[in-house]
Structure formats: C-alpha cells, structure tokens
Amino acid sequence: MLQLYLQLLNTCSEQEKFKQLYETYHRLMHWEAQRVLQDRQLAEDAVQESFLRMIKNFHKIGEIHCPRTKNFVVIIVRNTARSVLEKENRGPKTQS
C-alpha cells in the first residue's frame, strides 16, 4: 500500500518524508482507528483513507518526529474513523 501512496506524491523528497511518516505513525493510527471502530477491517479502511487525506494536506506536515505532527495524525485518523462509524450506523436497515 505504501507504494500506492508514494505514487501520489510529486517529488523524491516528499516521498521520503511520507515514508518516514508512514513508518513512524501507521501502528498508532491502526490502534486509534481500532479503538474507535472496534472492527479490524473498518479500522484498516479508516487508516487508508487517513493516509490519503494526509497526502492531500501534505504541505501542512512539518517535522515528522514532533508532537504537532503526531497530534495532526491522530486527529485525522480519529475523525476519519468517526466518519466511517457514522456511515456504518446510517447504512441500510434490514427488516426482520
């Protein structure tokens, strides 16, 4: 999956920076998404969507190993997981 994300970035320096971001925070992101969603597959979906959102806002990410970036990552994955949860809860209701 990492290779797909890297293809969405324009420069080698952006790609290298994203690799560092991915390697540093992907486990934390999975943990946070799992905490919100209580479902492994939905958590994986939320993490993937979060990485795509981060790529769209990559210019907002400064230093990788700093509290500000960590907070940014956690906020994005938490909000994405909540959106997934809302979508799941609004899904079609089955009749009994």
N, C-alpha and C positions, 0 to 999 in steps of 0.2 A: 504494500500500500504506500509505503514511503516514496517509492519511485514515481508513482502517480502524482503525488503532491509536488515532488520536485519538478516535474514537467510543467507545472502551472506557474513556476517562478521564472523570472526573466534572466537573472544573472547568476554566475557561479557563486558570487559572494552571498546572494540571497539563499541559494540552495544550501550552501554550507551552514549558514546561520539557521535555516529551517531544520537541518539535520540535528544541530545541537538542541534546538527547541524540542524536537520530537523525542530525541533520546533522553532529555532531561525530564520531560513532563508527561510522557504518554502513560506511564503507570499511575501517576497521581490522577490523571484525567479519567482513566478507567475506574479507579477506586471511587472518585467523586460521582461519576455517572451511575455506577452500580449502587452507590448509597442512595441516590435519588430515585432510581428506577426499579431497583430490586429485580432486575431481569438482565441476564448476561448479554443476550442478543441486542436488546434495546440500548443497553449501555454502549456496546460496540458501535451501533448506529449513531448514537449521540456523540461519541468521540470522533468518529469520521466526519460528521457534519461540523463539529467544532474546529477541527483542523482546516476544513475548507473555509470556514468563517475567518479563521486567523490568517489564512493566506490572503483573503480579500482585504484584511486590515493589517497586513504585514508591516506597513510603514509606521504603525503605532508601537511596534515592538522594538525596544532598545536593547539593552544588555540582557542576555539570556539568563544569567545566574544572578538575579536580583529579586527582592521581594515584590517590586512593582510588576515585573513580568509574571511571576508566579501568581500573584493576585489576578492579573488580567486573564491568564489561562484558566484559573479556577472559576472565575466569573463567567467566562464564555461557556465552559463545559457545563456548569451548573444551570445556566439559563437555557442552553440547548437541551439538556436532559429534562428540564421542566416543560419545555415546549413539546418534546416527544411524549411526555407523560400526559399532557393536556390533550394532545392529538389522539392518543390511545384511549383516553377516557371518553372522548367525544365520538369515538368510532361507532359504526352501525350497531344498533342493539338487535339482538336476536330475540325472536318471540318464542315463548315456551308452549 
